[in-house]
Amino acid sequence: MTRPLRARIDLQALAHNFSVARNAAPNSRIMAVIKANAYGHGAVPVSRALAGADAYAVASVEEAMQLREAGIRQDIVLLEGVFEPAELELAVTHQLQLVIHTPEQVHWLETFRSDASLRLWLKLNTGMNRLGFSPREALPVWQRLQRLSYVKSAGLRWMSHLACADEYDNPATSRQLHSFVETLQFADSLQGARAERSLANSAALLTRPDTHFDWVRPGIMLYGASPMTPGYQAGFDLRPVMTLESRLIAVHELQKGDAIGYGQTWTCPEPMPVGVVAIGYGDGYPRHAPSGTPVLVNGTTAPLVGRVSMDMLCVDLRNQPQAKSGDPVILWGEGLPVERIAEQAGSISYELLCGVSARVPRFYRSGPGRPV
């Protein structure tokens, strides 16, 4: 019998969440963000299920090549561009679009020679202060890139990234939007033409229509997690794509004063049943999740007790004394939002989803599930 842990991936829920993005931004094209192995969901099956996307966004050439080798032909954007000049040839050969954000990348492009064409996105730093050129720097760079013979006609586009869109009332979003619009209006007036542009991430896509422009870039919302900070109430109608599930592999009747797990950090307050679940931090469940973090046993909430081990964790079964070895357990997903676990663990849903390890088998369901 194999270990009972698995991540069940609901491709119908993925398609539903994509439709939520499409309906929220009907006049924009969609660049689906599938970097980091599609946030832990599997980049190749997710990209196939999102065939209606206008482009995919990944972090590196390696991630893009995984898609190309699987036969994915849609446009692919490298959100961090290339990391060395040798990657430019791969970008041309495999028709990868590049985000340009450093002077070094501009220099590499100016010394590169090709008979093929390349599409570029210029990254504008509007206040995130992570990647990109300041508004003052960006216009001269834009003009330099326009002179490249292998850049497609209308092949230059603008991009920026929002720092605080997940905080609905944070004024930083409006400041960034103003910087983006003001810079691009000036650029358009100099060039006599309007270039395509992209600003909205998941949070802005759902809450700030004024940021949609030509392209939106949904990421976490595609996987069914809210892009907003805890406490923001909105009916986005997102459905969880990943359900992380396992089973009880042991149930013990313990006595008052018995301590649980490494460090004996939790002690039974009375005689009680404690269940052992086949999952731990070696599988990507957060080790720092505190006692009281909820899991679902037989569809009913049961709190985690004691420290999470590498392969196991323990749960309080006092509210379901009939539970037995083999009973189903859900760690997050259907009936238990991953955001709730992340908040308990002092983390975010992105980290938990991306952190599900390779030893956890993924089962994909659009109809009957199958392992991948």
Secondary structure, 3 states (H helix, E strand, C coil): CCCCCEEEEEHHHHHHHHHHHHHHCCCCEEEEECHHHHHCCCHHHHHHHCCCCCEEEECCHHHHHHHHHCCCCCEEEECCCCCCCCHHHHHHHCCEEEEECCHHHHHHHHHCCCCCCEEEEEEECCCCCCCCECHHHHHHHHHHHHCCCCEEEEEEEEECCCCCCCCCCCCHHHHHHHHHHHHHHHHHHHHCCCCCEECCCHHHHHHCHHHCCCEECCCHHHHCCCCCCCCCCCCCCCCCCEEEEEEEEEEEEECCCCEECHHHCEECCCCEEEEEECCCHHHCCCCCCCCCCEEEECCEEEEEECCCCCCCEEEECCCCCCCCCCCEEEEEECCECHHHHHHHCCCCHHHHHHCCCCCCCEEEECCCCEEC
